[in-house]
Amino acid sequence: MGVRIKSTGVSRAGDTHSIVAHSGRAARRAMDRAGIQPEQIGVLINAGVHRDSNTVEPAVSALIQKAAGIGLEYEKDDRTSFSFDLMNGAVGVLNAVQVGTAILETGSAEHVLIVSGDTHPSLTRAVADDEFPYATAGAALLLERTDEPEGFGHVHVATADGTPAIEAYVDTATMGTVGRGLMTIEREAGFEDRLFDIALETARAALAEAGDVDLAATVLIASTPSEEFPLRLADALGIARDSVRTPDLSDGDPHTAALPLAYDRAVAQDSFGSHTRVLFVAAGAGPSAAAVLYRLPDLVGAPA
């Protein structure tokens, strides 16, 4: 038994900068594409970090769950659902895959819905800049069990020693009365090289565990702290640059949503072609990284 991506959903631009709204819309689109009802979602995991108005309570996952229409009403003997936040920067979405896989393998849920995405807390902009280097976008991965030889392998994770490379905080000493709309992002000199080193380590571990992987049939989807980052990683791994798939980076790095956005875009463009596997690699603050090989279903994007 494995765990596979049944469908995806995305939301960006449009009439709002709210990540709750975007993530809720992405979740609804994933459910619509899969032809399933909200009551079939056992667990929703939110891997986003930067949220509307720097919300602390309640969990942002609960707000997204409400926006997605999941578990809003219960009657006796109805299936229950719940949600929680899982925050680990750009790596969080693959940590959520780890948790979602464990939940589905127990048979305690029919589907797990992972949402991710970030926004500036002021809700006034969607395009990344030097002060806030993340674009506003919401994405969703709907996971299910499968008896077919496809889906996710073992998720490899690692954390490097030293300083975190990237930090995000609200400066309480200077925020005054506008702290809900502020966020300071600090990237150390050379941060991308440190992310690259730990990303390469986890990617090689995932490939090594799988054994004789045909790199010519492997797509690379990686975090996008820069447009060049996934290409550098492909070069180091021996994966052809034309086998790299990225999200739309016209507004900047979508951070926690980068991997699902890239997968959704590849499905929409039917660009997997003859590839049989995807190597997902995420890297972010810590520095930390995660990597997992994913065996593609025969008909990617078709209702399972």
N, C-alpha and C positions, 0 to 999 in steps of 0.2 A: 504494500500500500504506500502511496505517496501523497503529496500535497501539491496541487497545481493552481495556477491563476485561471479562474473561471472567466473573469472579465475585468475590465478596467474602466475608470471614469476620470475625467479631468474637468477643471473649471478655472478660467483665468480671464483677466480683463473684464469688460462688461460694466455693469452698473454699480459695483461695490468693490471695496478693498478689504472687506471683512473675510478673514480666513475661516471663520465659522460658517459663513454663507458659502464660500467657495468649496470647502471640504464637504459640507452637507450636499451641495449640488453634485460634486464628484461622486459621492456615495450613492446618491439616487440614480445617477447615470450608469454606474456600474451594475446596480440591481436591475435597472431597466434592460440593459444589454443582455444580462444573463436570464431575464425572464423570471426572476424570483421576487417574492414579497418581503417586506421589511420584517415580518415575523419569523422568517427563515434565517435571520442573522442572529447567531448565538452570542457573538462577542464583536465589539467594535474597539479597535486600538488606534489611538491618535498618536502619531510620531512627530507631529509638528512641534516647533519650539516657540517661535515669535508669534504672538497672538494679539488679538484685538485689545487695545487699551491696557496692555500688560496684565490681563486677567489672571488672578491667582486662585480665586475660588468662585464658583465651583470648578471642578475639573473641566477643561475645555472639551474633552471627549463627550461629556454629558450634553454640552451645548450643541455639539455637532450631531450627536445621536438624535437630539430633538429636531434639529434642522433636517435630518435625513428621514424623519418619521419612523424611527425604529423604537419599538417597545413603549409606545406612548400610552397604550391602554392594555389592561390585562383582565381577563375573565378566568374563572376557575378552570384549571387544567391547561391553560394556554402555555406554550413554550415561553420561557423567560429569556431575556437578553440583558447584557450589561456592557459597560464601556470603561476604559481607563486610559490615562495618558502614559506614554512610554517615551521619555525624552533623553536622547543621546546624540543630539546634533544631527549631522548629515548621516550618521550611521544608524539612527533610530529605526528607519524603515526595515533594515535587515534584522535588527534585534526583534522587531515586531513579527517578522517572518518566522524567526526562531520560536517565539512564544505562540504564534498562531498555529504553527506546525504541531507543537506539543499538545495544544488544545484539541486540534482536529484528530490527532492520532489516538486520543483517549476515547473518541466518539461522543464527547460531551457537548459538541456543537455541530450543526449541519454546515454552517458557513462562518468564516471569520472575515471581517471587513477591516482592512488597514487603510487609514487615511493619513495624509501628510501634507505639509505646506506651511508657509510662513507669510507674514505681512508686517509692515512697519506698524508699531503700536498706535501711531497717530491716525491711522486709517486715511491718510491724505495722499498716498502715492503707491504705485505698483512697480515702478522701475527702479532697479538697483542703482546705487551711486557709491561714491567713495566712503561716505559716512555709514550707509546701511547697504551692504553689498548683496542683498538678496531680493529677488523678484517675487511679487505676490502671485501665488498659484496654488490650487488645491488639486490633489490627486488621490485616487482610490484603487486599491487592489482587492478584489474579492477572491478569497481562497476557499478551496473545497478539497475533500479527500478524493483519491482516484485509485482504482485497481490497475490502471495502465502503467507501463514502465516510463513514466514521465514525471516532471515536477522538480521540486527543490531537493538538492542534496544537503549535506551537512554544512551549516554556516560556521565559517572560521572567523574568529575575532582576535584582535590584538590591540594592546595599548603600549605606546612608547614611553620611555622614561623622560623626565625633565618637565619643563613648563608646558602649559596646555596648547601653545601655538596660536589659538584663537580664544578670545574671551568676549562675553557679552554681559552687560550689566547696566542697571540704572544707578546713576550717581546720586545717592540720597543726600549727599552733602550740598549739592547744587541744584537739585531738581525743583525746589520750591513747590508750587501748587500744580505743576504741569508734568509730573513724573509719569502719569499714565500714558503720555504720548511720546516719551523719550526712550531711547535705547542707544547705548554706546557699544560699538564693536571695535575691538582691538585685535589686529593681526600682527604677529611678530615678524620681524625681518626673516625671510627665508621660510615662512610658514608652509608654503606650498611644497617645498622640497621635503620638509619633514612629513607632511601628509603623504607625499608620493612614496617615501621609503616604507612607511607602515602599510600603505595600500598594496604595494608590490609584494611585501611579505605575506599578507593574507591571501592575495590572488594566487601566488605560487603554491601556498599550502592547499588551497582548494583544488588546483589542477593536479598537484601531486597525489592527493588522496584519491582522486578519480581514476588515476592510472594513465593509460594511453589515450589521451584526449586528442582528437583531431582538431588542431587549432584552425585549420582552413575552414572547418564547419562550425566554428565558435564565434558568436557575436560578443563584443564587449560593451557593457553598459556600466558607466562609472560616474562617480560624483563629478561635479563641474565647478570647482573653485576657480577655474579658468577654462577657456575653450580648449586650450592645449593639453590640459591635464589628462583626459582620457586617451589622447593620441600618444602622449609620452608613455603612458601605461601600456598601451598596445605595443609600442615599439619594444619596450623592455620584456614583454611576455612573448613576443614573436607572433602576435596576432596582426593580421593585415589592417592597415588604417581604414580600408573601405569596409571592414567588418565592425567598425565602431558605430554605435547608434547613440545619439544625444537628443536631449529635449530641445525645444525652441529656446535659444538663448538670446533672442533679440531684446528682452527686457533685463537680462542678466541671469545670474545663477539662481535657480529655484530651490537650492539648498536641500531641505528634507524631502522635497517632491521630485528631485532630479531623476531618480531611477524609475519610478512608476511613470513619470511623464515621458521619458525616453522610450520605455516599453510600449506605452499606449501609442506613441507617434509611429513606432516601427510597425505595429499592427495596422494602424490606419493607413500607412503608406505601403503595406504589404512588402516590406523591405527585408524580411528575414530570409526570403528566397530558399536556397537549399541548405541553409544553416540548420543544425540540429540541436545546438545548445546555446545558452546565454550565460556568460560569466558576469554576474553582478558584483561590483566592487564599490563600496562606500567608504569615504574617509572624511574625518572632520576633527573637531576640537578634541583635545586629549594629549597629544594626537592619538586618535583611535581609528580603527578600520575594521571592516568585515567584508567577507567575500563568500559567494556561494555559486555553485554551478546549477543551472536550471535546464533540464531536458525539455525541449519544446514539444507540445502536443502536435499530432499530425496536421490538424487544421487549426492553426493559431488564429484566435479571434472569433472562431465559430462557436455558437452556443454549445456547451458541453452536454 
